[in-house]
Structures are given as C-alpha cells and as structure tokens.
C-alpha cells in the first residue's frame, strides 16, 4: 500500500506528523494525490495554530495512536463540550 493511500484513511484524524522541515501534532484535513492539508495544533493552548500544505513525498513519519494523541483528543473533546 502506498503512503498516500494510507493517508487518505487518516483524513480528519489527529496525528503526530514528521516531515522534511518540521514535526507537529495536528489534524489531517485533506489528502490529495500530491499534497496533504494539515492543521497544526499548539500543544500549550490546544488551539489550531496554522494550516500547512505538505508535499506527500516529504512525509517521514505519522503516529496516529499513543498517549500524547489520546491526551490531545481528550482536551479537544473537553473544549468542544465547553462551547455548548
């Protein structure tokens, strides 16, 4: 399976993404044939900091499970509940 196909399965998921020039926690918004749109989360404030358009060929590593991801999901869910 190609990486781009696996990334399409992770659309709208929170992940840790490492690419050629950086690494951050965030959510994959869109996966195209040649790039992904990635919303970066500021870990201190749990707010979206910026959106990055990343060439899919520059992605080195994606982590979509683990303690840190669970913490981010819990915090984002808590904040979403506070807004209601």
Beta strands, then each sheet from edge to edge (+ up, - down):
strand 1: 14-19
strand 2: 22-31
strand 3: 35-42
strand 4: 47-55
strand 5: 59-63
sheet 1: 4+ 3- 2+ 1- 5+
end
